């Protein structure tokens, strides 16, 4: 170990916010530390150059009696000396869940990774990249660990690369992205499960010894039963504003696996990565295997702060066009399903204009001739306009959209095929299926073999051709309605165990090509509802579809949980006819994200139409605050009869508060003032009810101004009850 170098690197951290004294540094020359504004990660190599975590959590204040030296002493008894390994290798002295396990070219299954060197660079002023080289002393296998720290956002992304120089292929049996290590008295895992129309159902339990695994083996639409996002609270479940909590998520659009193991010393090891199920990966000598990033943030001030960390990070660094704008829209899926023609679409374009939204989005059903797409059983894969419905093609609709003065967007599901399609007949070898077994379908469809470069070309050209049909195409809704059954890639032949990984890499190849050609066109990530939402995909997409369930009370719960991990501007919330709630309630719920409509506009009553048009104008005035502001959850629908949520712009001069009744039992409603958050205590604010239904009185009267301090300490009663089931309040700095 090069002590001088390490010492130097330690010092280089100082401008980034490290706060240890020189005395501490001298005692701890072997430390590698990475800090963000509020968090600290410290690693230390032992005498054999095995690298361990000695601290991960809140950053101690300058002058505090905590020091790296003391922290190092906290390790308990450990038979292996590596419970706290930074990247646990399997098959040598390790006894716990490995992050990496390989079979060498000679069949040996042991791996021992030792520290070689590390570097720390600043890719941008707010970002530090720590790169640690490890290698096996007995076999030519090298692993590089990457830690990318985002200072202001308190977010770290972690991943690894693996390369070897053995004589023949080695097999990666396990290849995690990250191996974390937390120390606490107890650990509380908040995880999510779901199904179609039931996305993001939370469960919170105390972790016990042994391993708890969250995983998906679905391949595509991989989050259908469970997404990779989770929270781990230390000592006790974190609340919105209190407690130590880590939020994590794997940036991967396929099968994943996350193990939570409490070791014999009561420390929590978290290992997250691509699922190694049926995926032993053959790696050629000299070829680099890169794992996808695992992203996490740590907060000492509860779930609210952790969520704002992730939301800002996403807008600043990950989500496509995260600082940009979004289009409001009218979609025709629920108003027409597959039943429309050119004339009907022209009417819908006029409706779009009348409503005042930016764009008309044409959904499923516009394609297929030999097998017309008149239902979900045929036509998928045949991306030519259906001549009966659209005799003059997409071009005619696009031209009319232009004439009417609205933008035009279109639905596509390019990774999939119906067996009843010309594509399936022409290219049976492009389809994921077992030749010697009966086909099995989800929504009457199969998945195309994206491991195959020819299929990647086809998918690219499918989307590219939409822009040939309409060069001004303003938006693409990219759907993915099936999981992978009978996983078999005709292209990969003998290398089937690479299929799950190569599929996702194939998808990313296509998305990269598309983004090179169309860098900014907004695209929605949809997957039979919310079966595919992750931060790797969101580099290419501007928004996601949280769920096909648009019943507004259900949506309050679904959007609430998603909001912990993803910013509001990425959440496509459409007003539909699901549920019994009045239009006002449905619109108010859709507003707490990126608003759209999927209703029959020409059947709206005059008052409903007026209300909807006014709401679009109100939304336009507030959308910057909702999209770019800080989000605060005020009243949790799982704990109260009323859900309240607010967004405050970064200057703390404009805010909006949404309040919804979620319990329709007798006499339920807001009984007490709800305390606001995130305002400037010294500023004076005007509170005004907006989105009132025509002919109704405001239930919150606009009156004198209130100080931010008053609104945050005493609060304001939104007066939500069965008669006023949703109330939207605009809060603006007085005089502005
Ligand atoms: C999926 C999507 C819907 C709609 C249909 C079209 O279910 O989630 O929004 O686009 O496909 O078939």
Boltz pocket constraint, residues with backbone or C-beta under 6 A from the ligand:
constraints:
  - pocket:
      binder: B
      contacts: [[A, 333], [A, 363], [A, 364], [A, 376], [A, 411], [A, 479], [A, 481], [A, 526], [A, 527], [A, 528], [A, 529], [A, 545], [A, 548]]
      max_distance: 6.0
